[in-house]
Structures are given as structure tokens and as C-alpha cells.
Amino acid sequence: MAEEISGGSGGGSSSDRGGEINGVGLASMDSLESRWVFQDDEESEIEDDEDDEDAAQRAGLDSEDDDNVEQRLIRTGPHIDSFDVEALEVPGAQRSDFEDFSIGRRINLAFQTLGVVFGDVGTSPLYTFSVMFTKAPINGNEDVLGALSLVLYTLILIPLVKYVLVVLWANDDGEGGTFALYSLICRHAKVSLLPNQLPSDARISSFRLKVPSPELERSLKIKERLETSVTLKKLLLILVLVGTSMVIADGVVTPAMSVTSAVAGLKVGVSAIKHDQVVMISVAFLVILFSVQKFGTSKVGLAVGPALFIWFCSLAGIGIYNLVKYDTSVLKAFNPVHIYLFFKRNSVKAWYSLGGCLLCATGSEAMFADLCYFPVRSVQLTFVFLVLPCLLLGYLGQAAYLMENHSSAAQVFFSSIPSGAFWPVFLIANVAALIASRAMTTATFSCIKQSTALGCFPRLKIIHTSRKFMGQIYIPVINWFLLVVCVIFVCSISSPSEIGNAYGIAELGVMMMTTVLVTIVMLLIWQINIIIVLSFVIIFLGIELIFFSSVLWSVADGSWIILVFAAIMFLIMYIWNYGSKLKYETEVKQKLSMDLMRELGCNLGTIRAPGIGLLYNELVKGVPAIFGHFLTTLPAIHSMIIFVSIKYVPVPVVPQSERFLFRRVCPKSYHLFRCIARYGYKDIRKENHQAFEQLLIESLEKFIRREAQERSLESDGDEDTDSEEDTSFSRVLIAPNGSVYSLGVPLLSEFRDTTIPISEASTSGEVRPMQSSDPTLPDAEQSLERELSFIRKAKESGVVYLLGHGDIRARKDSWFIKKLVINYFYAFLRKNCRRGIANLSVPHSHLMQVGMTYMV
């Protein structure tokens, strides 16, 4: 499946073409593997050019956003990023290589897969037939066969064919869920509404590059349409947010349905038990369930994995027992003609029962959303060879029992259990129900973390519960919020059919969004035959719309509560994304010009005190306006300033060797640098400030040494060329081991005076340095040592974290709705979200904060 590269709306365009070639990571300096790269004049990432658009216009250069740049694909040596340091990661946080596990670890992993991924779909036999026959009562054995046939083919089509065989392959480097699909699309087309992408993002090895190929014509047309239409970008984002809000709603209704259905079995075992007592016991179980969530997936998953294995074996065993004892003729239900006969006899009632039938496929989305915890192949094999056979046998057994016991449809699962095994099965059923509830809660945590990283959810405290497996997380605020809503839901809606209807609404909302997004992935990224794509979307979206019409018809019964909850979550995410986008765009417009910086001079119009100031800001290019606020507010500024931008890119994990980008913002005498720390949405940020400072300084020293080395190579190249001719030259880097590397872009170019025109980029995509006096080698070394000594002395004087909190307010002439959204809703969310500095354990004596308000 071919994949392509996109630079992002903020950093220029990439005209993507052709077959598949994987990007090369920087595992070692002596790697000689080559890679394909685009060459164009936007590859010059000199901060001066990026931040001074007027200077660029004077020099006759197009701006970064010019999408009509001529490009060509060339083969180069291994790409050397502008900085190569160890990442600030929790040890062992990188993705585990599941293939290297021993047999014992594989068994443990298989049990965890059962406990985390398949709990939801595994408990569906508890309530599927009960809800179906509540809406369409049994009038004869043909009704049982028709309902069974519906369930069997729903299980085969949705969980097996759609999810296991198709959707799981649309994962984003092992990540699943609606936001993982959105991230995958954002990587291949510039559809993100937040304009903070850079061309350098596309050189992360997690991106995959392609060589030209004629089969991409359709994909390129779709890509161009998506990138040029703001309406399509907003529509795509809305689809993703709707899907995510339904996942969160699913995290409420799944525990409600699973636990109450399991506890309701007491009515079969103990006739004195009333419905109110079932509700009270269910609430107690829910409190226990959400309380143990903090222990993490690996601990809890390993504990409940064997229990769920026993549950699946019990399903299969009871199913076989009932088949043998009652009626093996139910096997005729594999003939789909019984579905037609079922609808012919029951008409509207059969249509109502579709909402109950869908419950057999609940958990399919959790299977995809929880994919980040386990290998794709492990999930697929476990479902095909264990989960699906046991579910089919369970439903066949219940149908065989109903053939002779029509009146037991309300509690068919517990009624069909042999009397001697009732209490052991009841116990394991309740354990399985608790496991099923955890499956969707875990998926909710995963989706919220992804949406937070991609700027669509307020920042919350996230606890990583495993040192061995990345991505196993716990979000306390969401956990207790889901508990409160779930308890209210259980207490307010008592009917199992109403809860089942709400369950169907939430599940179908996610399924339909996933179908649409996977269709876009098929067209844009996989580039498969259009007939296959049309077949997929017509069959599965058609089926889901039919199911959705059934559950939506009964929304007035009480299941509207879940729609209201999902709408609230959607508004929270959309308002946060809208406010964040406005804030970033305003910061970009109000950034300080390079002309002003030059007028201020190297002392920045104030006193430069010894020390290093780390100014945190979201801006990835230019000098933030908040820096001017620091200059006017503080009596002095540090002798060295580093603008630090924590940036999330649309990949799951950024390799450690490609974490940081360094740029010099102004000439050497200014001592201003930019550090962009790039994280994927699965990366862990939990750093000690002392380790952070030490690594940052070491990284800066390496960058300056590399810069000096490249300048030396440029000077050597200039000696052999006529300075007045427009000639391009090849940049190379000789490593200590003798390996030779081609540098596709300069790491830094000499600072250019505004009175000197900027040379145009060559056809090879490299910027020719301006003519300057060629320093002798000893002078270059002395200059390097002086700057390194300056950095060390500044570090000894101390490091201070300069935090600029930029808030936004709507202008007085804005629409009332905009004022309401920005001044109240977004302000409330921003005030109560987690600050970015919370990830660093910085003492208050090292912090300095300045606030600034932007009018939008």
C-alpha cells in the first residue's frame, strides 16, 4: 500500500507522487542507506527568511505558502536532521518489539489481549437476544431462526469482515481509533486547520515517502481537493470529532449495559430480587470498576485475561450443551433466507429489533481503538480462532434453547445455563461484564490522549501505568467523570431495551465515522481499485445507516440522554480546537519582525544579564510577540534566549534521534536560538527539569559544532568557485568514521544584511551562502570555542523558564456567538486545563510568567 508525504499547511507544499519507499531513521551515523527526498527552494529553513517576509519579497523569493514551487524527486544519502540527540523520554517508553517476546511473554500478551480488547464484544450474548425479542416478541420457531440468522451475519460482516479484515489495517503505526485515522490522513494531505506544520516534519522517519507512479493520479486529485477546500477540511474535522464524542459516550453506556445485564441474572437465580436491588448492586459494581482503573492495563489486563478466557470457554460449552440437548436445527440459520422470512412476518417489529441485533457487534470499535496496546496480528488471530467461534456457539445454543422455551426470551442467557453450573457462570459473567466495561473506558482514554495531542481536547493529567508498554494510560478526571455520568444514566433509565437503544446509537455513531474515514484512507493512501472502495462504503455504510434508522426511531424512549452527552463532548472539542486555532493564527500575525530585532541590536534594547532563558511558546517560526512583552516588562533579559516550542506532529512516535530541531534566530552576537521539540501523539512527556536543561545545553553545543563544520565546508567550496556566478554546489559531511553524507538542506546560513539581496535557491533546493570573507581555520576554531565558552558560562549562571501565557478575547465588534464562545466557553476550558509546564518539575524560583491578551 503506497503512502505519501505532506509538509503541512504552515510550511509550504509538497507535490506528492508515486510508489512506496520507507523513510530512513537515523539509527547510527555510519548507515549508508539512501532515501528519496523532494528538492525545492522551501527546503531552506533559515529562520531569517521564514520570519522576514518583506525581506523575502525584496529578494524576489516566493513566500513559504506558495504552492507553485517546482520540485523534483532525487536520491540522496542518509538524511542528517538538523539535530540528533537522545529524546526526553521515560526509559523504555519506545514501542516494544512484540516479535522478540519469549513464549511466556506471548502467552501473557494473549491473555491481556482478551482482557482489554475483547471484553466488550465477548459479553454481548448477555443481552442481544433479550433486547431483540423485547421489540419483536417470538411468535414461532421461525422467528427464532430469523433473529439468529440476523445475529450471525451481523457478527460476520461487521466485527470480522469490516474491522478484523479491513479496518485494523488502517492503523497509524499500530494506533487505532478515529483520531489515529485523522492523523494518518493529515500526514498525507494538508487538512489540519492548525497552521503549525513545517517541511521538516515530513522528514521524520515515521513519515513514508513515495517515488513517482502513474497509479497516483486519482489520489493526487483527492489530495488537491482536500487541501484547497476549507469546507472539506472543516467537514473532515467535524466527522472526527463526532466519532470521538461517540467513543466517549460509548465509555458511559458500555458499563451501564454490561454490568446491569450481568447483575440482572440474579432475578433468575433468586426470585425475590427486585429491579431496584439490581440497580443498587450495579451501581456498587460500577464504583469498584472505575476505582481499579488506576492500576493500569497491564496489571488489570493480566489479572482478568484468564477470567475472560474461562468466560469464552463457558460460552462455547453452554452453547454446545444446548445444541445437543434442545435442537440442532438452528444450524439452518446460516441460510440468509431466514432473514428475509423474519422481516416478511414481522415487518415493522423486525425493523425495530435491528437495534438489539446490533448489540452483538458492540465492542468492534473498542477492538480498533484499543489497538495501540497490542500487535495487530495478535488481535486478528485471537478474534478469528477464539472469540468468534465461541460467540457463534453461544448464540446458537441460546437459539436452540428458545426453540422450546419461548417465554424465557427476557433472560435467555441465564435461563439456558444448566442448573448445576448457574452460580459459577453467573460469577464469571459479572467478572466478564466488568472487563467489558474496562475495554471501552480504556479506548476512551486512548482517544482523548490522541485528540489532546492533535489540539482537539483540553490538556488533562495523564498517568502512564506501564514502563514496559507505551500507550497504557489512565486519565483521572475522565475516569471519575465517566463514573458520575454512568451512575446517573443507570439510575435514570431502568429498562434494558432503552439502555440497549442508547448503546446502539453510540456504537453506530462511531462505526459510521470510521467507515467514512477508512474510505478516505483507501482513496488517498492505499490507492486501491475504485470498485473495491465503492463496495466497501456502499455495503457497510448502507448496513450501518439501516441499523441507525432503527435505533434513532426509538430515541424518545430515554436514549436521547446519550445523544445530549455526546453533543456536549463534541462542543467541548470543537470550541477548544476553534479557540486554539484563533490563538495560534493571532500569534503568527503579531510576531515580531526581523527588522525590529535588527534595530534593537544585539542587546535587544535592554541589559543582557548572565544566564539562559527558556521561553516557552507555541509558535514554531518567528519571534513571538510575548517576547516583546518580556523586553518591555523586565529590567533586563538573559544573555542567551532559547525559544522552546513543544510541537505534536501527526505521527504516533517521533524517533529519539529526530526529536529536536535547532535554529539560530539572529546573528551570533544576539545569542537567540529556537528549539522545536517534536512529539508524536503517543510519546510520553515526563521530564525532570535538571535533566532537561543538561540535555538541552549538550544538544545546543552539538548543533553549534555541526554549524561550524558546515560553514567550514561552505568556505572550502567557495574557494573553488567564482563568487559572482550563480552556481550550485553539493554539500557533504564527513563523519569521524569516514562515511560521507549529502546534506539536502543547510543547517544554518550566514546571517544576511537586509541591504544585500538574498540569492535564489538553486534547482537542487540548496541556498547558496552569501559572499563573505573566508576566515582562516584557526579563526574559525577560536570563534567556535568562544561561543561554546559563552554557553557554558551562561549555564553556570542559571536557567530560568520564561512562560508566556497568551489569552484571547473577542473584539467588541464581533458576533455575539463568537463573544460567547471565546470569552466564556473557551476561556473557561483554558483556565481549567492543565498547563504545559506541568510536565516539567520546575521549582517556582526558576519560573517567570508574563500574561498577554490578544483581541481576535
Order of alpha helices (4+ residues) and beta strands (2+ residues): beta-beta-alpha-alpha-beta-alpha-alpha-alpha-alpha-alpha-beta-alpha-alpha-alpha-alpha-alpha-alpha-alpha-alpha-alpha-alpha-alpha-alpha-alpha-beta-beta-alpha-alpha-alpha-alpha-alpha-beta-alpha-beta-beta-beta-alpha-beta-beta-alpha-beta-alpha-alpha-beta
